[in-house]
């Protein structure tokens, strides 16, 4: 049952779901490369056909990786008001061309067919991106993500890029986000027990923002204290990210990993050039 104090359950980052599927068995580097390729194609695809190919890929990914859809739909529901606001701004401030046919005029703003079409594309694009991002965090654990980043960025050490430090920052960030959500739950319950107004009646974004503002300072303070404690603990144990590190699990590419990257690349190419093909 959902609660107005539930922050951890609505935090998708760090919520890895292990499955015995073909996709989970692939090399983390291949999965990360595939996600990056398709994500880039979804951002830059010009029209509806590219987005339609993207949604087919995401549906196939959810089926192949055996991922639940309920948590993803909950994330879409929370983001939908902000997406609709962006769509309304897109309609009102869309740059009008000479051959665009006007539909109606609202408070001096002329709404055209092209503006409505652009707003629908924006909504659909954001929905597909949210689906893909949720599939990414549910099928790739933080340890797999950091290992994949470390091996993919390893060649850049020759030009002075601190790969060890960068991967450690990513790993700590990913692991601390659920802890911050859990701390937010405790702080909100403590404030409600002391008389703070946490009643939730309908959708009121202004009231919701006013409730969240008192959480900011306690969260920053506790996060800084936790970070300082972790830094002291790492230093006392002699941690130094500059040293050469070994890995408990060895990563090996197979032909199936190459097939995953190839399919993602071909599909992304179709998405990017869908306007010229269809």
C-alpha positions in Angstrom: 0.0 0.0 0.0 1.4 3.4 -1.0 2.0 6.0 1.7 2.6 9.7 1.6 5.9 9.0 3.4 7.1 6.5 0.8 10.3 7.8 -0.9 12.3 4.6 -1.1 9.7 2.7 -3.1 9.4 5.4 -5.7 13.2 5.6 -6.1 14.1 3.6 -9.2 17.9 4.1 -9.1 19.6 1.3 -7.3 16.6 -1.0 -7.5 18.3 -3.9 -9.4 16.0 -6.9 -10.1 18.0 -10.1 -10.7 16.5 -12.5 -13.2 17.6 -15.7 -14.9 17.2 -14.3 -18.4 19.3 -14.1 -21.5 19.7 -10.4 -21.2 20.9 -10.5 -17.6 23.4 -13.1 -18.6 25.1 -10.8 -21.1 28.3 -9.0 -20.4 27.7 -5.7 -18.4 29.8 -3.8 -21.0 27.6 -5.0 -23.8 24.4 -4.0 -21.9 25.8 -0.6 -21.1 26.9 0.1 -24.7 23.5 -1.1 -26.0 21.6 1.2 -23.6 23.8 4.2 -24.5 23.3 3.6 -28.2 19.5 3.2 -28.0 19.2 6.1 -25.5 21.1 8.4 -27.9 18.9 7.3 -30.8 15.7 8.0 -28.9 16.9 11.5 -28.1 17.8 12.5 -31.7 15.3 10.5 -33.7 13.3 13.0 -35.8 9.8 11.6 -36.1 7.1 9.2 -35.0 8.5 6.2 -36.9 11.8 6.3 -34.9 9.9 6.5 -31.6 7.7 3.6 -32.7 10.8 1.5 -33.3 12.1 2.6 -29.9 8.9 1.5 -28.1 9.0 -1.9 -29.8 12.6 -2.3 -28.7 11.7 -1.3 -25.1 8.8 -3.8 -25.0 11.0 -6.5 -26.4 13.6 -5.6 -23.7 11.1 -5.9 -20.9 9.9 -9.2 -22.2 13.4 -10.6 -22.8 14.7 -9.5 -19.4 11.5 -10.5 -17.6 11.2 -7.1 -15.9 8.0 -5.9 -14.0 6.0 -3.1 -15.5 4.1 -1.9 -12.4 7.0 0.0 -10.9 7.8 1.6 -14.2 4.2 2.8 -14.6 4.3 4.3 -11.2 7.4 6.3 -12.2 5.6 7.4 -15.4 2.6 8.5 -13.3 4.8 10.7 -11.1 6.6 12.3 -14.0 3.5 12.8 -16.2 2.4 16.2 -14.8 5.9 17.7 -15.6 5.8 16.1 -19.0 2.4 17.7 -19.7 3.6 21.1 -18.5 6.5 20.8 -21.0 4.0 19.8 -23.8 1.8 22.8 -23.0 4.8 25.1 -23.2 5.8 23.4 -26.5 2.4 24.1 -28.0 2.2 27.8 -26.8 5.7 28.8 -27.8 6.2 26.7 -30.9 7.8 28.6 -33.7 5.1 29.1 -36.3 5.9 28.6 -40.0 4.1 30.2 -42.9 2.5 27.0 -44.2 1.3 25.9 -40.8 -2.5 25.8 -40.5 -3.8 27.4 -37.2 -6.3 25.4 -35.1 -7.4 27.9 -32.5 -6.1 31.0 -30.6 -5.8 31.0 -26.8 -4.9 34.2 -25.0 -3.1 35.5 -28.0 -1.2 32.3 -28.7 -1.9 30.7 -32.1 -2.0 26.9 -31.8 -1.1 25.1 -35.1 -1.2 21.5 -36.2 2.6 21.4 -36.2 2.7 22.6 -32.6 0.3 19.9 -31.4 2.2 17.2 -33.4 5.5 18.4 -31.8 4.0 18.3 -28.3 2.7 14.7 -28.9 6.2 13.7 -30.1 7.7 15.2 -26.9 5.3 13.3 -24.6 5.9 10.1 -26.4 9.6 10.6 -26.4 9.8 11.2 -22.7 7.6 8.2 -22.0 9.8 5.9 -24.0 13.0 7.3 -22.4 11.5 6.7 -18.9 10.7 3.1 -19.9 14.2 2.6 -21.1 15.9 4.2 -18.1 13.8 2.0 -15.7 14.8 -1.0 -17.7 18.4 0.1 -17.4 18.4 0.4 -13.6 16.4 -2.8 -13.1 18.7 -4.9 -15.3 22.1 -3.6 -14.4 23.3 -3.6 -10.8 25.6 -0.9 -9.4 28.6 -3.3 -9.2 28.0 -4.4 -12.8 27.7 -0.8 -13.9 30.9 0.3 -12.2 32.8 -2.7 -13.5 31.6 -2.0 -17.0 32.5 1.7 -16.8 35.9 0.8 -15.4 36.8 -1.5 -18.3 35.3 0.7 -21.0 37.1 3.8 -19.7 40.4 2.0 -19.0 42.1 3.0 -22.3 41.6 6.7 -21.4 44.0 6.4 -18.5 46.8 6.9 -21.1 45.6 10.5 -21.6 45.4 11.2 -17.8 41.7 10.4 -17.1 41.3 9.3 -13.5 39.2 6.2 -14.3 39.5 4.6 -10.8 38.3 7.8 -9.1 35.5 8.3 -11.6 34.1 4.8 -11.2 34.3 5.0 -7.4 32.3 8.3 -7.5 29.7 6.6 -9.7 29.5 3.6 -7.4 29.2 5.6 -4.2 26.5 7.8 -5.8 24.4 4.9 -7.0 24.6 3.1 -3.6 23.8 6.2 -1.6 20.6 7.3 -3.5 18.4 4.6 -1.8 19.9 5.5 1.5 19.0 9.2 1.0 15.4 8.1 0.1 15.3 6.0 3.3 16.5 9.0 5.3 13.9 11.2 3.8 11.2 8.8 4.9 12.5 8.8 8.5 12.7 12.7 8.5 9.2 13.1 7.1 7.7 10.7 9.7 9.6 12.6 12.4 8.3 15.9 11.2 4.7 14.6 10.9 5.0 13.2 14.5 5.9 16.8 15.6 2.9 18.4 13.9 4.1 19.0 10.4 1.3 19.0 7.7 1.8 15.9 5.6 -1.8 15.3 4.6 -2.2 14.5 0.9 -5.5 15.4 -0.7 -5.6 15.3 -4.4 -2.9 16.6 -6.7 -1.5 20.0 -5.5 2.1 20.5 -6.7 2.5 23.8 -4.8 1.5 22.1 -1.5 3.7 19.1 -2.3 6.7 21.4 -2.9 6.1 23.2 0.4 6.2 19.9 2.2 9.5 18.8 0.5 11.3 22.1 1.3 11.8 21.4 5.0 13.4 18.0 4.1 16.2 19.6 2.2 18.4 20.9 5.0 18.2 17.7 7.2 19.0 15.6 4.1 22.0 17.8 3.2 23.4 17.7 6.8 22.9 13.9 7.2 24.4 13.3 3.8 27.5 15.3 4.6 27.9 13.6 7.9 27.6 10.2 6.2 30.1 11.1 3.5 32.6 12.3 6.1 32.2 9.1 8.1 32.7 7.0 4.9 35.8 9.1 3.9 37.4 8.6 7.3 36.6 4.8 7.2 38.1 4.5 3.7 41.2 6.4 4.7 41.7 4.4 7.9 41.6 1.2 5.9 44.3 2.5 3.5 42.0 2.9 0.4 43.7 4.6 -2.5 41.9 4.6 -5.8 45.1 5.5 -7.6 46.5 2.0 -7.0 46.1 -0.7 -9.6 42.9 -2.6 -8.7 42.0 -6.2 -9.4 38.4 -7.5 -10.0 36.7 -10.5 -8.3 34.7 -11.3 -11.5 36.4 -11.4 -14.9 34.4 -10.0 -17.8 34.5 -11.9 -21.1 32.8 -11.0 -24.4 30.9 -13.7 -26.3 29.3 -13.8 -29.7 25.9 -13.2 -28.0 27.2 -9.9 -26.5 28.3 -8.8 -29.9 24.9 -9.8 -31.3 23.2 -7.6 -28.7 25.4 -4.6 -29.6 24.9 -5.2 -33.3 21.1 -5.4 -33.0 21.1 -2.2 -30.9 23.3 -0.4 -33.4 21.1 -1.4 -36.4 17.9 -0.5 -34.7 19.3 2.8 -33.6 20.4 3.5 -37.1 16.9 2.8 -38.4 15.5 5.2 -35.7 17.9 8.0 -36.6 17.2 7.7 -40.4 13.5 6.8 -40.1 12.5 10.1 -41.6 14.4 9.3 -44.8 13.4 5.6 -44.9 9.7 5.8 -44.2 
